[in-house]
Amino acid sequence: MRFYFILTLHVVFIPFGFAQKNKAVFFAANVPEIVYAGRIDVDDNKKPSFCHSGASIKTLFIGSSIQMILEDFSEGGERFTNYYTIIIDNKVVQTLEVQPGKHTYDLVSGLSKERHSVEIFKRTECMVGKSTFHGFKAPEGTTLEKPIVKSHRIEFIGDSFTCGYGNEASIPAPPEGNPNTGFHSKNENHYLSFSAIVSRKLNTEYRCIAYSGRGMHRNNSGNDEGTLPKLYERVFPDDASSPLADLKKEIPDVIVIKLGANDFFPESRGDLLDDVAFTQTFLTFVEKLRGYYPQAKIICLTGGSMSDTWPEGRNCLTRIQQDVQKVVESRKKAGDDQVYYFKLDQQTAPYGEDWHASIATHQRMAEQLTPFIKQITGW
């Protein structure tokens, strides 16, 4: 009888001790210590959802490790797997490949039990798929604090170049290499896009509304359905029933627009662009943004991707420069002296996927644009 009693205590004691040692605390997605940036659907604030490049989740935690619970709605595979950059204490610690469905992911462990910052930054764009954040998990005793919001905010509006399409690749020009690779989501790193780099150089809050293949007046397919101006207010651009963004939140101090390459692309198939219509659509969009953000400085970019030599005889680079400069001049004549024009240098080899910019080119683009923004803002 005595032997049975001792054995029973021993069996019960082990799992109890194990449970205590591994007890975790859960922080729901709607606690005030967690800060979101970018286009986020917060209709259900316990399950905020997002798809745009650069959407981010930030907090400070006092503890040694932290996990996140994320539900992903992408299809997976080479083209439709979402990737996130994980930043701890302002240093990139991993590239996180997420799987379809709801999972718990280790972000970092083995830290000293002090205050640490964590940021989850979406590398891939909306066409890859959306995600829903359900909260953080951490060892018992971990606490969260709200990070300090930065003084200024910048918003980029663009296409695949702004997304960072294929920038992880580094492909020589023909005949040594063949940049016609097709899209692979693992090679899209928005964290190292020129726009995100500029934001970090300027120490600003950041928002990006960009989508590969979309244009200002028409898309690279030649149709005008789902151009960026038509999708701008949607949180989920591919969903006609998408909630609209609250444009009174996250008001940008600076807006940078880089659109037009896809408008000109159909000329490679003989489908010529109506420059007058393109210019008018661009102007209308700038006027719309001015209505939303009366105090913002708006920068209209050209360069980087286009040239006068392709398609042959079309002088696309010269034309888009002329068109966009007309937009800026029109706004200035209307009394708006906070609209600017800036031209980036043309990209060179090596290239990213499908002739897009490599990380090295994105870095050069950021180095060109950052001083200009400092000049006009005084930051």
BELRAGI-V46946 format. One record per run of one state. SS is the DSSP state (H for helix, E for strand, - for the rest). FROM is the first residue (numbers start at 1). TO is the last residue. If there is no record, write none. Layout:
<<SS,FROM,TO> <SS,FROM,TO>>
This chain:
<<-,1,1> <H,2,21> <-,22,23> <E,24,28> <-,29,34> <E,35,37> <-,38,40> <E,41,41> <-,42,48> <E,49,50> <-,51,55> <E,56,63> <-,64,65> <E,66,72> <-,73,75> <E,76,76> <-,77,79> <E,80,80> <-,81,82> <E,83,88> <-,89,90> <E,91,97> <-,98,100> <E,101,108> <-,109,113> <E,114,122> <-,123,130> <E,131,139> <-,140,142> <E,143,145> <-,146,152> <E,153,158> <-,159,159> <H,160,163> <-,164,170> <E,171,171> <-,172,184> <H,185,187> <-,188,189> <H,190,192> <-,193,193> <H,194,202> <-,203,204> <E,205,210> <-,211,227> <H,228,231> <-,232,233> <E,234,234> <-,235,243> <E,244,244> <-,245,253> <E,254,258> <-,259,260> <H,261,269> <-,270,274> <H,275,292> <-,293,296> <E,297,303> <-,304,315> <H,316,333> <-,334,338> <E,339,344> <-,345,350> <E,351,351> <-,352,352> <H,353,355> <-,356,356> <E,357,357> <-,358,358> <H,359,377> <-,378,379>>
